[in-house]
């Protein structure tokens, strides 16, 4: 991609400003100025066609494409008015554009301004949508943090419970071992008494 949509917008504004200045200039106009405008507009048209062909490469939405197309058509109509104006003979009583050219210029200028207003409105709507999405992401992040905190508390409680159960099991095991030891001692004592009794009886 040799250019961006911002580059195209800057070139469009420059060409539109040049055409407007020429329409307000007295006759005769320099042929080179007309030729430069024509080349700039042709370049804008070619680049806009490239944007239309691959809008995803320029991150341009269909409504934006429609506005750019309308702006381009208005600029081409404005340039046609400039060509008609530049072909008029230069007289002392006609230092500026004729009425018809001036009316066409004013009409195209108003159309371009309206298209730019629509672009600003769309930009404002996009910013508002981004704000809403950022707020939603922020709320979800807070919810996730709360869930993680709850999970951490649950894990700690479960760990403490497991430790308590382990201590209880160890205590029972120790008590069971002592009980078995007492039983063995009692059995050995009984055996010893039995053997003593048997010994004395003989």
C-alpha positions as a printed Julia matrix, in Angstrom:
202×3 Matrix{Float64}:
   0.0     0.0     0.0
   1.81    3.1    -1.3
  -0.52    5.57    0.44
  -3.0     5.77    3.29
  -6.52    7.17    3.41
  -5.12   10.13    5.37
  -2.74   10.84    2.47
  -5.69   10.75    0.09
  -7.69   13.15    2.29
  -4.79   15.61    2.46
  -4.33   15.5    -1.32
  -8.08   15.99   -1.79
  -8.15   19.04    0.49
  -5.16   20.5    -1.32
  -6.74   19.98   -4.76
 -10.11   21.35   -3.6
  -8.43   24.44   -2.15
  -6.5    25.01   -5.38
  -9.62   24.76   -7.52
 -11.47   27.16   -5.22
  -8.64   29.68   -5.4
  -8.52   29.47   -9.19
 -12.27   29.99   -9.45
 -11.86   33.19   -7.45
  -8.89   34.41   -9.48
  -9.18   36.91  -12.32
  -8.8    35.82  -15.91
  -6.73   34.75  -17.72
  -5.65   31.69  -15.77
  -2.28   30.05  -16.38
  -2.71   26.85  -18.45
  -0.18   25.13  -16.21
  -2.45   25.71  -13.2
  -5.35   24.01  -14.98
  -3.11   21.11  -16.04
  -1.76   20.66  -12.51
  -5.29   20.55  -11.12
  -6.34   18.03  -13.74
  -3.4    15.75  -12.93
  -4.07   16.01   -9.2
  -7.75   15.15   -9.65
  -6.92   12.22  -11.94
  -4.49   10.92   -9.33
  -7.13   11.27   -6.62
  -9.63    9.38   -8.77
  -7.2     6.52   -9.43
  -6.33    6.2    -5.76
  -9.99    6.26   -4.76
 -10.63    3.41   -7.19
  -7.82    1.5    -5.48
  -9.45    2.13   -2.1
 -12.79    0.9    -3.46
 -11.13   -2.26   -4.76
  -9.54   -3.14   -1.4
 -11.29   -1.15    1.36
 -10.12   -3.58    4.05
  -6.5    -2.58    3.35
  -7.34    1.04    4.16
  -9.72    0.39    7.1
 -12.53    2.24    5.3
 -16.21    1.48    5.89
 -18.85    1.45    3.12
 -20.46    4.73    4.35
 -17.06    6.41    4.27
 -16.46    5.12    0.75
 -19.8     6.56   -0.35
 -18.87    9.96    1.1
 -15.44    9.91   -0.53
 -17.08    9.07   -3.85
 -19.53   11.98   -3.46
 -16.68   14.32   -2.55
 -14.75   13.2    -5.63
 -17.76   13.76   -7.89
 -18.24   17.23   -6.44
 -14.58   18.09   -6.97
 -14.76   16.91  -10.58
 -17.88   19.04  -11.12
 -16.06   21.98   -9.54
 -13.1    21.43  -11.87
 -15.44   21.35  -14.87
 -16.79   24.72  -13.75
 -13.19   25.94  -13.56
 -12.54   24.76  -17.11
 -15.65   26.59  -18.33
 -14.61   29.68  -16.44
 -11.05   29.64  -17.75
 -12.34   29.38  -21.36
 -14.24   32.7   -21.04
 -12.63   35.71  -22.67
 -10.86   38.12  -20.37
 -12.45   41.6   -20.26
 -12.06   44.55  -17.95
 -15.73   44.3   -17.0
 -15.31   40.67  -16.04
 -12.41   40.47  -13.58
 -13.77   37.4   -11.85
 -15.88   34.32  -12.58
 -19.18   34.67  -14.4
 -22.38   34.28  -12.42
 -23.1    30.77  -13.64
 -19.62   29.58  -12.71
 -19.84   31.3    -9.36
 -23.2    29.64   -8.67
 -21.79   26.25   -9.61
 -18.77   26.9    -7.41
 -20.96   27.85   -4.45
 -23.16   24.8    -4.95
 -20.26   22.36   -5.15
 -18.58   24.02   -2.18
 -21.72   23.62   -0.09
 -21.99   19.98   -1.17
 -18.38   19.29   -0.18
 -18.9    21.01    3.16
 -22.01   18.93    3.75
 -20.09   15.76    2.96
 -17.35   16.81    5.36
 -19.97   17.46    8.05
 -21.29   13.95    7.5
 -17.76   12.6     7.89
 -17.35   14.49   11.17
 -20.69   13.11   12.39
 -19.61    9.58   11.5
 -16.28   10.16   13.24
 -18.13   11.35   16.35
 -20.34    8.26   16.27
 -17.27    6.05   15.93
 -15.62    7.72   18.92
 -18.81    7.25   20.93
 -18.9     3.56   20.01
 -15.26    3.18   21.01
 -16.02    4.83   24.35
 -18.9     2.42   24.96
 -16.72   -0.55   24.06
 -13.94    0.67   26.36
 -16.46    1.06   29.19
 -17.75   -2.47   28.57
 -14.22   -3.88   28.58
 -13.5    -2.02   31.81
 -16.62   -3.47   33.46
 -15.72   -6.98   32.31
 -12.18   -6.54   33.63
 -13.52   -5.54   37.04
 -15.8    -8.57   37.05
 -12.91  -10.86   36.16
 -10.77   -9.37   38.94
 -13.6    -9.96   41.44
 -13.99  -13.55   40.27
 -10.26  -14.14   40.6
 -10.31  -12.68   44.11
 -13.22  -14.96   45.05
 -11.4   -17.96   43.59
  -8.25  -17.06   45.52
 -10.27  -16.86   48.76
 -11.89  -20.21   48.02
  -8.53  -21.83   47.33
  -7.15  -20.49   50.61
 -10.18  -21.76   52.53
  -9.89  -25.19   50.9
  -6.17  -25.33   51.67
  -6.8   -24.5    55.32
  -9.53  -27.17   55.45
  -7.21  -29.78   53.97
  -4.51  -28.91   56.48
  -6.99  -29.22   59.37
  -8.19  -32.6    58.07
  -4.6   -33.76   57.69
  -3.84  -32.82   61.31
  -6.99  -34.59   62.48
  -6.07  -37.73   60.54
  -2.54  -37.64   61.96
  -3.96  -37.31   65.48
  -6.26  -40.29   64.94
  -3.37  -42.32   63.56
  -1.24  -41.51   66.59
  -4.07  -42.4    68.98
  -4.61  -45.68   67.11
  -0.91  -46.56   67.39
  -0.89  -45.85   71.17
  -4.0   -47.99   71.63
  -2.37  -50.91   69.83
   0.71  -50.48   71.97
  -1.37  -50.66   75.18
  -3.05  -53.83   73.92
   0.31  -55.47   73.22
   1.62  -54.48   76.68
  -1.52  -55.87   78.33
  -1.2   -59.13   76.39
   2.44  -59.5    77.31
   1.68  -58.75   80.95
  -1.06  -61.4    80.98
   1.33  -63.87   79.4
   3.98  -63.09   81.99
   1.49  -63.6    84.84
   0.38  -66.87   83.31
   3.93  -68.1    83.04
   4.66  -67.11   86.62
   1.6   -68.91   87.87
   2.53  -72.0    85.92
   6.05  -71.82   87.3
   4.94  -71.58   90.91
   2.45  -74.39   90.49
   5.23  -76.83   89.64
